[in-house]
Amino acid sequence: MVLDLVLIGLAITLGPLHNTAFILLLSAPGGVRKGLAFILAWLACLVAVIAAVILLTGGNPPKRNSNPSTAALALKLALGLGMVVYGEGKRRRDPKPRPAPKWMARLDGVSLWFAAALGFLLQPWAMVAAGGATVVQAHLSSIGSYLALMGYVLLATSSLLAMELYATFRPETAHVRLAALRSWVDGHQDQAIVALSLVIGLWLVGKSIYGLVG
């Protein structure tokens, strides 16, 4: 479970779309407060998914080859296949960088509530769902499981937290460097999405098949 959560958490935090939107929020007037609203909504979503899974399992992983265990593996398999198909389809398209969505250009004037809504809407929900399906294996009688879940949430939010802290304590330097980071992300967005989708998708497919036939 721990390795799966580490890989999924890394894939979530490295996702280019929400990172680009977050950089634009930080660059706007009142950007630090808007960034905080985004992060709080982001964290709330991750915690809510984990809490929902734990409520369903009671903090005890289902027995191997039971219906709940098989359903969790089947969900991870479906999500993994979907990521592989999406990533491969995107890889075969025109490799030229595409312009950022028009709505991103209007982020400088959004409210705190809208920034929070973006924290919900821009979650990479396929990855988050894969993380939720992995949490089915959590055994909450073990301190290691608590630490793994906390580490997963922090890892999945680490890029946002790093940029928020940087913009808070080094605002002038952060403005320049985050603009450069956004430019780099814009030029490599498609490649990043393809790589993350294929790597995590293939991992989920392999682990799920192994679990279903093992």
Phi, psi and chi 1 to 4 in degrees:
 res  aa     phi    psi   chi1   chi2   chi3   chi4
   1 MET       -  -41.7  179.0 -170.8   77.9      -
   2 VAL   -62.3  -47.0  175.3      -      -      -
   3 LEU   -61.4  -42.1 -179.7   56.6      -      -
   4 ASP   -59.4  -45.4  -74.2    4.3      -      -
   5 LEU   -65.9  -36.5  -71.6  179.1      -      -
   6 VAL   -63.5  -47.2  168.0      -      -      -
   7 LEU   -64.7  -44.4  -68.8  174.8      -      -
   8 ILE   -66.2  -41.7  -65.8  169.7      -      -
   9 GLY   -61.0  -41.4      -      -      -      -
  10 LEU   -63.5  -43.4  -80.9  173.2      -      -
  11 ALA   -62.8  -39.1      -      -      -      -
  12 ILE   -65.1  -49.8  -69.5  173.9      -      -
  13 THR   -67.9  -25.6 -158.9      -      -      -
  14 LEU   -88.9   -2.9  -66.8  175.1      -      -
  15 GLY   -55.8  128.7      -      -      -      -
  16 PRO   -73.8  -31.6   25.7  -33.8      -      -
  17 LEU   -65.7  -52.5 -176.7   59.4      -      -
  18 HIS   -69.8  -29.9   65.7  -95.3      -      -
  19 ASN   -68.1  -39.4  -79.8  -42.9      -      -
  20 THR   -63.8  -45.8  -61.3      -      -      -
  21 ALA   -62.1  -37.8      -      -      -      -
  22 PHE   -67.5  -39.6 -168.9   74.8      -      -
  23 ILE   -61.6  -40.9  -69.1  170.9      -      -
  24 LEU   -64.8  -38.3  -69.8  172.4      -      -
  25 LEU   -63.2  -44.6  -78.2  177.0      -      -
  26 LEU   -64.3  -29.2  -72.1  178.9      -      -
  27 SER   -79.6  -12.5  -57.3      -      -      -
  28 ALA   -82.0  162.1      -      -      -      -
  29 PRO   -56.9  134.4  -25.3   34.6      -      -
  30 GLY    68.2   27.5      -      -      -      -
  31 GLY   -62.3  -35.5      -      -      -      -
  32 VAL   -64.4  -42.4  170.4      -      -      -
  33 ARG   -67.2  -39.8  -69.3 -175.3  -64.1  114.5
  34 LYS   -66.8  -38.2  -66.9  173.6 -178.0  177.2
  35 GLY   -63.2  -39.3      -      -      -      -
  36 LEU   -64.3  -41.5 -178.7   59.1      -      -
  37 ALA   -61.6  -41.5      -      -      -      -
  38 PHE   -60.4  -47.8 -175.0  104.1      -      -
  39 ILE   -63.8  -42.1  -71.3  174.4      -      -
  40 LEU   -63.0  -41.6  -69.6  176.3      -      -
  41 ALA   -67.1  -39.6      -      -      -      -
  42 TRP   -59.3  -49.9  178.5  -83.7      -      -
  43 LEU   -62.3  -40.7  -75.0  170.5      -      -
  44 ALA   -60.2  -39.3      -      -      -      -
  45 CYS   -65.0  -47.2  -69.1      -      -      -
  46 LEU   -61.2  -45.3  -68.2  172.6      -      -
  47 VAL   -66.4  -38.5  171.8      -      -      -
  48 ALA   -63.3  -40.8      -      -      -      -
  49 VAL   -64.0  -45.2  169.7      -      -      -
  50 ILE   -63.0  -44.6  -68.3  173.3      -      -
  51 ALA   -61.8  -40.4      -      -      -      -
  52 ALA   -63.0  -41.6      -      -      -      -
  53 VAL   -65.3  -43.5  172.4      -      -      -
  54 ILE   -64.8  -37.4  -68.5  173.5      -      -
  55 LEU   -62.4  -37.0  -75.4  174.4      -      -
  56 LEU   -71.6  -37.9  -71.7  173.1      -      -
  57 THR   -91.8  -15.7   63.8      -      -      -
  58 GLY    71.7   16.2      -      -      -      -
  59 GLY    78.9    9.5      -      -      -      -
  60 ASN  -121.3  120.9  -64.8  -55.0      -      -
  61 PRO   -62.8  140.0   17.5  -25.4      -      -
  62 PRO   -64.5  155.2   23.4  -32.5      -      -
  63 LYS   -64.7  150.1  -66.4 -179.0  179.8  179.8
  64 ARG   -59.9  136.7 -171.2  178.1 -180.0   85.1
  65 ASN    68.9   10.3  -63.4  -34.8      -      -
  66 SER   -79.5  168.1   64.3      -      -      -
  67 ASN   -60.3  -46.4  -72.0  -23.6      -      -
  68 PRO   -62.4  -40.5  -23.0   34.1      -      -
  69 SER   -63.7  -43.8  175.2      -      -      -
  70 THR   -65.3  -38.8  -58.8      -      -      -
  71 ALA   -63.7  -40.8      -      -      -      -
  72 ALA   -64.3  -42.1      -      -      -      -
  73 LEU   -67.0  -39.4  -71.6  171.4      -      -
  74 ALA   -64.3  -37.8      -      -      -      -
  75 LEU   -64.7  -44.3  174.8   59.5      -      -
  76 LYS   -63.1  -37.9  -69.7  174.8   70.4  172.7
  77 LEU   -63.9  -45.4  176.2   59.4      -      -
  78 ALA   -63.6  -42.3      -      -      -      -
  79 LEU   -64.7  -42.1  -70.0  169.0      -      -
  80 GLY   -62.2  -44.7      -      -      -      -
  81 LEU   -61.8  -41.4  -72.6  172.1      -      -
  82 GLY   -61.6  -40.6      -      -      -      -
  83 MET   -65.8  -40.6  -68.5  178.4 -160.0      -
  84 VAL   -64.1  -45.6  170.3      -      -      -
  85 VAL   -62.7  -44.4  170.5      -      -      -
  86 TYR   -64.0  -47.5  176.2   76.4      -      -
  87 GLY   -63.3  -42.7      -      -      -      -
  88 GLU   -67.4  -39.4 -179.4   60.6   17.4      -
  89 GLY   -63.3  -40.4      -      -      -      -
  90 LYS   -69.0  -34.4 -162.2  169.2 -173.0   63.9
  91 ARG   -65.2  -32.9 -173.1 -175.6   69.6   82.6
  92 ARG   -81.4  -11.7  -68.5  173.9  178.5  -89.5
  93 ARG   -77.5  178.8  -67.0  175.5 -164.1  160.5
  94 ASP   -57.2  121.8 -172.4   -9.1      -      -
  95 PRO   -75.6   -5.1   29.2  -35.3      -      -
  96 LYS   -63.2  137.1  -66.8 -178.9 -179.3  178.9
  97 PRO   -59.4  139.8  -21.2   32.2      -      -
  98 ARG  -101.5  149.7  -61.8 -176.3 -179.2 -175.4
  99 PRO   -65.5  153.2   22.0  -32.3      -      -
 100 ALA   -64.1  149.8      -      -      -      -
 101 PRO   -55.7  146.0  -23.8   33.0      -      -
 102 LYS   -61.1  -30.9  -67.2 -178.3  178.9  179.4
 103 TRP   -65.8  -23.4   58.2  -93.5      -      -
 104 MET   -66.5  -27.9  -77.8 -167.3  175.8      -
 105 ALA   -69.6  -14.4      -      -      -      -
 106 ARG  -103.1   11.0  -61.8 -167.0  -69.9  -90.3
 107 LEU   -73.7  -14.5  -68.4 -176.7      -      -
 108 ASP   -71.0  -16.5   56.6  -14.9      -      -
 109 GLY  -114.3   15.1      -      -      -      -
 110 VAL   -80.2  159.9  -58.7      -      -      -
 111 SER   -85.8  172.5   65.8      -      -      -
 112 LEU   -62.2  -38.5  -70.3  176.3      -      -
 113 TRP   -65.9  -38.2  -72.8  108.6      -      -
 114 PHE   -69.1  -37.4 -168.7   85.4      -      -
 115 ALA   -61.5  -40.5      -      -      -      -
 116 ALA   -65.3  -39.7      -      -      -      -
 117 ALA   -62.1  -36.2      -      -      -      -
 118 LEU   -64.7  -34.4  -75.0  176.0      -      -
 119 GLY   -61.3  -27.4      -      -      -      -
 120 PHE   -84.2  -48.1  169.1   80.0      -      -
 121 LEU   -69.5  -31.5  -65.7  172.1      -      -
 122 LEU   -91.7    7.6  -66.0 -178.5      -      -
 123 GLN   -59.5  136.1  -68.3  -89.7  -16.5      -
 124 PRO   -75.7   85.3   26.2  -30.7      -      -
 125 TRP   -63.3  -28.9  -77.1  108.3      -      -
 126 ALA   -64.3  -43.0      -      -      -      -
 127 MET   -65.8  -42.3  -60.0  -76.9 -172.9      -
 128 VAL   -63.0  -40.9  173.4      -      -      -
 129 ALA   -64.0  -38.6      -      -      -      -
 130 ALA   -63.7  -38.8      -      -      -      -
 131 GLY   -64.0  -40.5      -      -      -      -
 132 GLY   -62.7  -41.6      -      -      -      -
 133 ALA   -65.3  -29.7      -      -      -      -
 134 THR   -73.5  -34.5  -58.2      -      -      -
 135 VAL   -64.9  -18.0  172.7      -      -      -
 136 VAL   -53.3  -29.2  169.8      -      -      -
 137 GLN   -82.5   -3.6  -57.0  169.5   21.7      -
 138 ALA   -69.5  132.7      -      -      -      -
 139 HIS  -113.0  104.5 -159.6  -52.1      -      -
 140 LEU   -79.6    8.5  -64.3 -172.3      -      -
 141 SER   -84.7   -4.9   63.2      -      -      -
 142 SER  -110.0  130.8  165.8      -      -      -
 143 ILE   -63.5  -28.1 -172.8   64.4      -      -
 144 GLY   -61.7  -35.9      -      -      -      -
 145 SER   -67.4  -41.0  -69.3      -      -      -
 146 TYR   -60.8  -45.0  -76.9  102.8      -      -
 147 LEU   -64.6  -38.5  -67.6  175.3      -      -
 148 ALA   -63.7  -41.9      -      -      -      -
 149 LEU   -67.6  -42.8  -64.9  179.5      -      -
 150 MET   -63.4  -42.0  -69.2  174.4   59.0      -
 151 GLY   -63.9  -38.6      -      -      -      -
 152 TYR   -61.9  -46.8  162.1   67.9      -      -
 153 VAL   -62.4  -44.9  171.3      -      -      -
 154 LEU   -66.8  -40.3  -69.9  175.1      -      -
 155 LEU   -64.4  -42.1 -179.5   59.0      -      -
 156 ALA   -67.5  -15.6      -      -      -      -
 157 THR  -111.3    0.0  -42.7      -      -      -
 158 SER   -61.8  -40.0   57.4      -      -      -
 159 SER   -64.4  -40.1   63.4      -      -      -
 160 LEU   -67.3  -43.2  -56.6  177.2      -      -
 161 LEU   -63.2  -41.5  -69.9  172.7      -      -
 162 ALA   -62.3  -45.1      -      -      -      -
 163 MET   -67.8  -38.3  -71.7 -171.7  -75.4      -
 164 GLU   -62.7  -46.6  177.2   74.5   10.2      -
 165 LEU   -65.1  -40.4  -68.7  172.0      -      -
 166 TYR   -62.4  -44.8 -164.9   27.3      -      -
 167 ALA   -68.7  -27.1      -      -      -      -
 168 THR   -74.9  -44.8  -60.2      -      -      -
 169 PHE   -99.3  -19.3  -64.8  106.9      -      -
 170 ARG  -134.1   62.0  -59.9  -70.7  -62.0  -84.0
 171 PRO   -60.0  -41.3   20.2  -32.3      -      -
 172 GLU   -69.0  -47.4  -66.0 -177.8    0.9      -
 173 THR   -65.3  -40.1  -53.9      -      -      -
 174 ALA   -61.1  -38.8      -      -      -      -
 175 HIS   -59.1  -43.8 -180.0   75.6      -      -
 176 VAL   -70.8  -47.1  175.3      -      -      -
 177 ARG   -72.4  -35.1  -66.3 -168.6  175.1  178.4
 178 LEU   -69.0  -33.4  -70.9  177.0      -      -
 179 ALA   -64.4  -40.8      -      -      -      -
 180 ALA   -66.2  -39.6      -      -      -      -
 181 LEU   -63.9  -40.9  175.9   61.4      -      -
 182 ARG   -62.8  -41.3 -179.3 -157.5  162.5 -167.4
 183 SER   -61.2  -41.0  178.3      -      -      -
 184 TRP   -67.0  -43.5 -174.5   89.2      -      -
 185 VAL   -62.1  -42.2  170.7      -      -      -
 186 ASP   -59.3  -36.4  -75.6  -14.0      -      -
 187 GLY   -79.5  -14.8      -      -      -      -
 188 HIS  -125.7   16.7  -62.7   81.1      -      -
 189 GLN   -61.5  -48.6  178.7  169.9  -64.5      -
 190 ASP   -63.6  -42.1  -74.1  -11.3      -      -
 191 GLN   -62.0  -39.7  -64.0   96.2  -45.7      -
 192 ALA   -65.6  -42.9      -      -      -      -
 193 ILE   -63.6  -42.8  -68.3  173.5      -      -
 194 VAL   -62.2  -48.5  168.5      -      -      -
 195 ALA   -61.9  -47.5      -      -      -      -
 196 LEU   -64.9  -42.2  -68.7  172.3      -      -
 197 SER   -63.8  -44.9  -62.4      -      -      -
 198 LEU   -71.2  -43.9  -69.6  177.8      -      -
 199 VAL   -63.9  -52.4  169.6      -      -      -
 200 ILE   -69.5  -38.0  -60.3  -58.5      -      -
 201 GLY   -61.0  -47.8      -      -      -      -
 202 LEU   -65.7  -37.1  -70.7  170.8      -      -
 203 TRP   -61.9  -47.1  174.4  -95.8      -      -
 204 LEU   -63.7  -41.5  -68.5  174.2      -      -
 205 VAL   -61.5  -48.7  168.7      -      -      -
 206 GLY   -62.6  -46.3      -      -      -      -
 207 LYS   -66.1  -37.9  -74.1  -66.4  -66.3  -69.9
 208 SER   -67.6  -45.0  -58.7      -      -      -
 209 ILE   -62.1  -42.3  -67.9  175.6      -      -
 210 TYR   -60.3  -43.0  177.9   79.9      -      -
 211 GLY   -67.7  -34.6      -      -      -      -
 212 LEU   -75.9  -34.7  -72.5  169.0      -      -
 213 VAL   -98.9  -12.2  -56.5      -      -      -
 214 GLY   -75.9      -      -      -      -      -
